Amino acid sequence: MILQVPEALEKEHDETVRLIAAKLYEAGKLSLAQAAEMCNMKKWDFAEILINFGVNYLDSSVKADLDRD
């Protein structure tokens, strides 16, 4: 995928792509693996990035299981 970032954001291209991928993951449009791939990162490295954007990377079913205990 090629993402055209406006020239004003070109210096922050990677950060912009990470933000978009994080929000698409948060919205359920991308899996963790897909979002990580979009950023050319490994899944677990991308999961750490999600924390910077305030996005919970746990699947809702896993989270529900954890909340029950």
MOPAC internal coordinates of N, CA, C and O (Angstrom, degrees):
PM7 1SCF
backbone

  N    0.0000 0     0.00 0     0.00 0    0    0    0
  C    1.4337 1     0.00 0     0.00 0    1    0    0
  C    1.5212 1   108.22 1     0.00 0    2    1    0
  O    1.2310 1   120.99 1   -43.59 1    3    2    1
  N    1.2933 1   115.70 1   136.41 1    3    2    1
  C    1.4598 1   121.11 1   175.14 1    5    3    2
  C    1.5170 1   107.22 1  -112.68 1    6    5    3
  O    1.2310 1   121.41 1   -53.49 1    7    6    5
  N    1.3045 1   114.91 1   126.51 1    7    6    5
  C    1.4542 1   120.90 1  -179.08 1    9    7    6
  C    1.5157 1   108.41 1  -110.65 1   10    9    7
  O    1.2310 1   120.69 1   -59.53 1   11   10    9
  N    1.3103 1   116.28 1   120.47 1   11   10    9
  C    1.4513 1   121.53 1   177.36 1   13   11   10
  C    1.5236 1   108.55 1   -84.17 1   14   13   11
  O    1.2310 1   120.86 1   -68.99 1   15   14   13
  N    1.3062 1   115.97 1   111.01 1   15   14   13
  C    1.4551 1   121.62 1   179.72 1   17   15   14
  C    1.5237 1   107.67 1   -97.36 1   18   17   15
  O    1.2310 1   119.92 1   -45.84 1   19   18   17
  N    1.3331 1   117.76 1   134.16 1   19   18   17
  C    1.4656 1   119.31 1   178.53 1   21   19   18
  C    1.5279 1   111.29 1   -54.71 1   22   21   19
  O    1.2310 1   120.85 1   -32.84 1   23   22   21
  N    1.3095 1   115.99 1   147.16 1   23   22   21
  C    1.4565 1   121.32 1  -176.90 1   25   23   22
  C    1.5311 1   112.35 1   -53.98 1   26   25   23
  O    1.2310 1   120.49 1   145.17 1   27   26   25
  N    1.3130 1   116.67 1   -34.83 1   27   26   25
  C    1.4671 1   120.47 1   179.79 1   29   27   26
  C    1.5262 1   112.02 1   -61.91 1   30   29   27
  O    1.2310 1   120.01 1   155.60 1   31   30   29
  N    1.3350 1   117.59 1   -24.40 1   31   30   29
  C    1.4604 1   121.89 1  -179.22 1   33   31   30
  C    1.5232 1   112.96 1  -104.34 1   34   33   31
  O    1.2310 1   119.99 1  -175.97 1   35   34   33
  N    1.3156 1   117.62 1     4.03 1   35   34   33
  C    1.4666 1   120.94 1  -173.63 1   37   35   34
  C    1.5327 1   112.44 1   -57.83 1   38   37   35
  O    1.2310 1   119.83 1   143.49 1   39   38   37
  N    1.3101 1   117.93 1   -36.51 1   39   38   37
  C    1.4648 1   120.56 1   178.91 1   41   39   38
  C    1.5263 1   110.92 1   -64.70 1   42   41   39
  O    1.2310 1   120.72 1   155.04 1   43   42   41
  N    1.3075 1   116.23 1   -24.96 1   43   42   41
  C    1.4548 1   121.92 1  -178.31 1   45   43   42
  C    1.5268 1   111.33 1  -111.66 1   46   45   43
  O    1.2310 1   120.37 1  -149.25 1   47   46   45
  N    1.3197 1   116.90 1    30.75 1   47   46   45
  C    1.4650 1   122.12 1  -175.23 1   49   47   46
  C    1.5213 1   111.88 1   -53.55 1   50   49   47
  O    1.2310 1   120.13 1   127.24 1   51   50   49
  N    1.3322 1   117.36 1   -52.76 1   51   50   49
  C    1.4642 1   120.46 1  -176.39 1   53   51   50
  C    1.5228 1   111.38 1   -61.70 1   54   53   51
  O    1.2310 1   120.53 1   138.11 1   55   54   53
  N    1.3164 1   116.59 1   -41.89 1   55   54   53
  C    1.4633 1   120.70 1   179.78 1   57   55   54
  C    1.5327 1   110.78 1   -65.64 1   58   57   55
  O    1.2310 1   120.35 1   142.93 1   59   58   57
  N    1.3257 1   116.93 1   -37.07 1   59   58   57
  C    1.4590 1   121.50 1   178.26 1   61   59   58
  C    1.5243 1   110.64 1   -65.04 1   62   61   59
  O    1.2310 1   120.52 1   135.66 1   63   62   61
  N    1.3205 1   116.61 1   -44.34 1   63   62   61
  C    1.4739 1   121.19 1   178.74 1   65   63   62
  C    1.5321 1   109.56 1   -63.13 1   66   65   63
  O    1.2310 1   120.46 1   138.87 1   67   66   65
  N    1.3228 1   116.73 1   -41.13 1   67   66   65
  C    1.4751 1   120.11 1   178.79 1   69   67   66
  C    1.5169 1   111.39 1   -63.36 1   70   69   67
  O    1.2310 1   120.37 1   138.31 1   71   70   69
  N    1.3105 1   116.89 1   -41.69 1   71   70   69
  C    1.4708 1   120.83 1   178.51 1   73   71   70
  C    1.5284 1   110.53 1   -61.75 1   74   73   71
  O    1.2310 1   120.41 1   133.25 1   75   74   73
  N    1.3127 1   116.82 1   -46.75 1   75   74   73
  C    1.4674 1   121.13 1  -179.76 1   77   75   74
  C    1.5324 1   110.20 1   -62.91 1   78   77   75
  O    1.2310 1   120.34 1   135.16 1   79   78   77
  N    1.3237 1   116.95 1   -44.84 1   79   78   77
  C    1.4651 1   120.51 1   179.06 1   81   79   78
  C    1.5237 1   110.79 1   -62.64 1   82   81   79
  O    1.2310 1   120.21 1   138.84 1   83   82   81
  N    1.3345 1   117.20 1   -41.16 1   83   82   81
  C    1.4656 1   121.22 1   179.24 1   85   83   82
  C    1.5199 1   110.96 1   -62.35 1   86   85   83
  O    1.2310 1   120.47 1   137.16 1   87   86   85
  N    1.3070 1   116.70 1   -42.84 1   87   86   85
  C    1.4626 1   120.34 1  -178.79 1   89   87   86
  C    1.5323 1   111.31 1   -71.42 1   90   89   87
  O    1.2310 1   119.74 1   144.61 1   91   90   89
  N    1.3204 1   118.09 1   -35.39 1   91   90   89
  C    1.4644 1   120.58 1   175.26 1   93   91   90
  C    1.5254 1   110.62 1   -66.60 1   94   93   91
  O    1.2310 1   120.49 1   142.30 1   95   94   93
  N    1.3236 1   116.67 1   -37.70 1   95   94   93
  C    1.4624 1   120.50 1   175.18 1   97   95   94
  C    1.5236 1   110.08 1   -64.58 1   98   97   95
  O    1.2310 1   120.77 1   133.39 1   99   98   97
  N    1.3246 1   116.14 1   -46.61 1   99   98   97
  C    1.4596 1   120.85 1  -179.35 1  101   99   98
  C    1.5290 1   111.74 1   -59.55 1  102  101   99
  O    1.2310 1   120.57 1   143.51 1  103  102  101
  N    1.3241 1   116.51 1   -36.49 1  103  102  101
  C    1.4626 1   121.77 1  -179.92 1  105  103  102
  C    1.5277 1   112.59 1   -79.00 1  106  105  103
  O    1.2310 1   120.39 1   175.06 1  107  106  105
  N    1.3353 1   116.86 1    -4.94 1  107  106  105
  C    1.4558 1   120.02 1   179.65 1  109  107  106
  C    1.5164 1   114.13 1    81.70 1  110  109  107
  O    1.2310 1   120.58 1  -166.90 1  111  110  109
  N    1.3245 1   116.49 1    13.10 1  111  110  109
  C    1.4692 1   120.74 1  -179.22 1  113  111  110
  C    1.5236 1   112.04 1   -84.67 1  114  113  111
  O    1.2310 1   120.39 1   155.81 1  115  114  113
  N    1.3457 1   116.87 1   -24.19 1  115  114  113
  C    1.4586 1   122.15 1   178.42 1  117  115  114
  C    1.5210 1   109.15 1  -129.70 1  118  117  115
  O    1.2310 1   120.81 1   -33.18 1  119  118  117
  N    1.3159 1   116.05 1   146.82 1  119  118  117
  C    1.4601 1   120.38 1   171.30 1  121  119  118
  C    1.5257 1   107.66 1   -76.79 1  122  121  119
  O    1.2310 1   120.83 1   -11.14 1  123  122  121
  N    1.3288 1   116.01 1   168.86 1  123  122  121
  C    1.4615 1   119.97 1   176.60 1  125  123  122
  C    1.5265 1   110.23 1   -58.79 1  126  125  123
  O    1.2310 1   120.52 1   137.32 1  127  126  125
  N    1.3261 1   116.61 1   -42.68 1  127  126  125
  C    1.4652 1   120.92 1  -179.97 1  129  127  126
  C    1.5294 1   110.98 1   -63.77 1  130  129  127
  O    1.2310 1   119.90 1   137.60 1  131  130  129
  N    1.3212 1   117.80 1   -42.40 1  131  130  129
  C    1.4656 1   121.27 1   179.96 1  133  131  130
  C    1.5277 1   111.32 1   -65.62 1  134  133  131
  O    1.2310 1   120.68 1   137.08 1  135  134  133
  N    1.3195 1   116.31 1   -42.92 1  135  134  133
  C    1.4640 1   120.08 1   179.70 1  137  135  134
  C    1.5254 1   110.34 1   -65.45 1  138  137  135
  O    1.2310 1   120.48 1   139.44 1  139  138  137
  N    1.3241 1   116.68 1   -40.56 1  139  138  137
  C    1.4595 1   120.47 1   178.06 1  141  139  138
  C    1.5264 1   110.64 1   -63.60 1  142  141  139
  O    1.2310 1   120.96 1   137.65 1  143  142  141
  N    1.3231 1   115.77 1   -42.35 1  143  142  141
  C    1.4634 1   120.21 1   178.78 1  145  143  142
  C    1.5197 1   110.98 1   -62.14 1  146  145  143
  O    1.2310 1   120.53 1   140.55 1  147  146  145
  N    1.3215 1   116.60 1   -39.45 1  147  146  145
  C    1.4676 1   121.44 1   178.60 1  149  147  146
  C    1.5313 1   110.62 1   -57.50 1  150  149  147
  O    1.2310 1   120.77 1   148.48 1  151  150  149
  N    1.3248 1   116.12 1   -31.52 1  151  150  149
  C    1.4652 1   121.96 1  -178.62 1  153  151  150
  C    1.5247 1   112.67 1   -98.59 1  154  153  151
  O    1.2310 1   120.50 1  -174.73 1  155  154  153
  N    1.3345 1   116.64 1     5.27 1  155  154  153
  C    1.4652 1   121.55 1  -176.81 1  157  155  154
  C    1.5265 1   111.64 1    56.40 1  158  157  155
  O    1.2310 1   121.35 1  -135.35 1  159  158  157
  N    1.3321 1   115.03 1    44.65 1  159  158  157
  C    1.4614 1   120.90 1  -178.78 1  161  159  158
  C    1.5191 1   109.43 1  -127.64 1  162  161  159
  O    1.2310 1   120.90 1   -16.89 1  163  162  161
  N    1.3283 1   115.89 1   163.11 1  163  162  161
  C    1.4564 1   121.27 1   171.35 1  165  163  162
  C    1.5191 1   107.88 1   -78.15 1  166  165  163
  O    1.2310 1   120.41 1   -25.37 1  167  166  165
  N    1.3403 1   116.81 1   154.63 1  167  166  165
  C    1.4701 1   121.14 1  -177.04 1  169  167  166
  C    1.5165 1   112.40 1   -53.75 1  170  169  167
  O    1.2310 1   120.35 1   132.07 1  171  170  169
  N    1.3132 1   116.93 1   -47.93 1  171  170  169
  C    1.4684 1   118.93 1  -173.70 1  173  171  170
  C    1.5149 1   111.52 1   -71.91 1  174  173  171
  O    1.2310 1   120.21 1   150.02 1  175  174  173
  N    1.3422 1   117.21 1   -29.98 1  175  174  173
  C    1.4612 1   119.53 1   174.95 1  177  175  174
  C    1.5284 1   109.86 1   -68.34 1  178  177  175
  O    1.2310 1   120.91 1   140.30 1  179  178  177
  N    1.3357 1   115.87 1   -39.70 1  179  178  177
  C    1.4613 1   119.46 1   178.94 1  181  179  178
  C    1.5255 1   110.85 1   -67.58 1  182  181  179
  O    1.2310 1   120.48 1   143.72 1  183  182  181
  N    1.3328 1   116.69 1   -36.28 1  183  182  181
  C    1.4654 1   120.36 1   178.24 1  185  183  182
  C    1.5234 1   110.45 1   -58.17 1  186  185  183
  O    1.2310 1   120.01 1   143.42 1  187  186  185
  N    1.3283 1   117.58 1   -36.58 1  187  186  185
  C    1.4619 1   121.02 1   176.69 1  189  187  186
  C    1.5279 1   111.11 1   -66.56 1  190  189  187
  O    1.2310 1   120.45 1   143.90 1  191  190  189
  N    1.3206 1   116.74 1   -36.10 1  191  190  189
  C    1.4693 1   121.44 1   177.90 1  193  191  190
  C    1.5246 1   110.27 1   -63.65 1  194  193  191
  O    1.2310 1   120.45 1   142.57 1  195  194  193
  N    1.3353 1   116.74 1   -37.43 1  195  194  193
  C    1.4603 1   120.61 1  -179.15 1  197  195  194
  C    1.5241 1   111.53 1   -56.35 1  198  197  195
  O    1.2310 1   120.64 1   144.27 1  199  198  197
  N    1.3101 1   116.38 1   -35.73 1  199  198  197
  C    1.4603 1   120.58 1   179.54 1  201  199  198
  C    1.5273 1   109.91 1   -59.39 1  202  201  199
  O    1.2310 1   120.26 1   140.68 1  203  202  201
  N    1.3260 1   117.11 1   -39.32 1  203  202  201
  C    1.4720 1   121.02 1   179.56 1  205  203  202
  C    1.5232 1   112.50 1   -61.73 1  206  205  203
  O    1.2310 1   120.70 1   152.67 1  207  206  205
  N    1.3223 1   116.27 1   -27.33 1  207  206  205
  C    1.4657 1   121.21 1  -179.32 1  209  207  206
  C    1.5220 1   112.09 1  -100.32 1  210  209  207
  O    1.2310 1   120.46 1  -172.98 1  211  210  209
  N    1.3287 1   116.72 1     7.02 1  211  210  209
  C    1.4616 1   120.42 1   178.22 1  213  211  210
  C    1.5123 1   113.87 1    70.08 1  214  213  211
  O    1.2310 1   120.48 1  -153.11 1  215  214  213
  N    1.3287 1   116.68 1    26.89 1  215  214  213
  C    1.4612 1   121.73 1  -178.82 1  217  215  214
  C    1.5219 1   108.91 1  -103.77 1  218  217  215
  O    1.2310 1   120.47 1   -52.54 1  219  218  217
  N    1.3282 1   116.70 1   127.46 1  219  218  217
  C    1.4551 1   122.07 1   177.89 1  221  219  218
  C    1.5190 1   108.56 1   -79.45 1  222  221  219
  O    1.2310 1   120.20 1   -55.20 1  223  222  221
  N    1.3299 1   117.23 1   124.80 1  223  222  221
  C    1.4633 1   119.62 1  -176.53 1  225  223  222
  C    1.5129 1   113.86 1   -92.42 1  226  225  223
  O    1.2310 1   119.90 1   179.66 1  227  226  225
  N    1.3184 1   117.79 1    -0.34 1  227  226  225
  C    1.4633 1   119.12 1   177.27 1  229  227  226
  C    1.5198 1   110.12 1   -77.22 1  230  229  227
  O    1.2310 1   120.67 1   -43.85 1  231  230  229
  N    1.3201 1   116.32 1   136.15 1  231  230  229
  C    1.4595 1   122.17 1   174.13 1  233  231  230
  C    1.5224 1   108.23 1   -59.58 1  234  233  231
  O    1.2310 1   120.11 1   -37.43 1  235  234  233
  N    1.3154 1   117.40 1   142.57 1  235  234  233
  C    1.4676 1   120.70 1  -176.74 1  237  235  234
  C    1.5240 1   112.44 1   -59.18 1  238  237  235
  O    1.2310 1   119.60 1   146.27 1  239  238  237
  N    1.3348 1   118.38 1   -33.73 1  239  238  237
  C    1.4623 1   119.88 1   178.76 1  241  239  238
  C    1.5215 1   110.70 1   -69.57 1  242  241  239
  O    1.2310 1   120.45 1   141.99 1  243  242  241
  N    1.3284 1   116.75 1   -38.01 1  243  242  241
  C    1.4566 1   120.25 1   176.83 1  245  243  242
  C    1.5244 1   109.39 1   -67.01 1  246  245  243
  O    1.2310 1   120.56 1   137.02 1  247  246  245
  N    1.3077 1   116.53 1   -42.98 1  247  246  245
  C    1.4613 1   121.16 1   179.00 1  249  247  246
  C    1.5359 1   110.48 1   -60.08 1  250  249  247
  O    1.2310 1   120.39 1   137.51 1  251  250  249
  N    1.3101 1   116.85 1   -42.49 1  251  250  249
  C    1.4584 1   120.88 1   179.44 1  253  251  250
  C    1.5317 1   110.53 1   -62.05 1  254  253  251
  O    1.2310 1   121.08 1   138.92 1  255  254  253
  N    1.3331 1   115.54 1   -41.08 1  255  254  253
  C    1.4748 1   119.88 1   177.46 1  257  255  254
  C    1.5204 1   110.89 1   -62.96 1  258  257  255
  O    1.2310 1   120.30 1   137.71 1  259  258  257
  N    1.3130 1   117.03 1   -42.29 1  259  258  257
  C    1.4551 1   121.28 1  -179.61 1  261  259  258
  C    1.5227 1   110.75 1   -66.73 1  262  261  259
  O    1.2310 1   120.49 1   142.41 1  263  262  261
  N    1.3230 1   116.66 1   -37.59 1  263  262  261
  C    1.4720 1   121.00 1  -179.51 1  265  263  262
  C    1.5184 1   111.18 1   -67.08 1  266  265  263
  O    1.2310 1   119.87 1   152.08 1  267  266  265
  N    1.3277 1   117.85 1   -27.92 1  267  266  265
  C    1.4724 1   121.62 1  -178.91 1  269  267  266
  C    1.5216 1   111.70 1   -72.41 1  270  269  267
  O    1.2310 1   119.69 1   152.25 1  271  270  269
  N    1.3072 1   118.19 1   -27.75 1  271  270  269
  C    1.4821 1   121.32 1  -176.44 1  273  271  270
  C    1.4952 1   112.59 1   -80.71 1  274  273  271
  O    1.2310 1   120.10 1   180.00 1  275  274  273

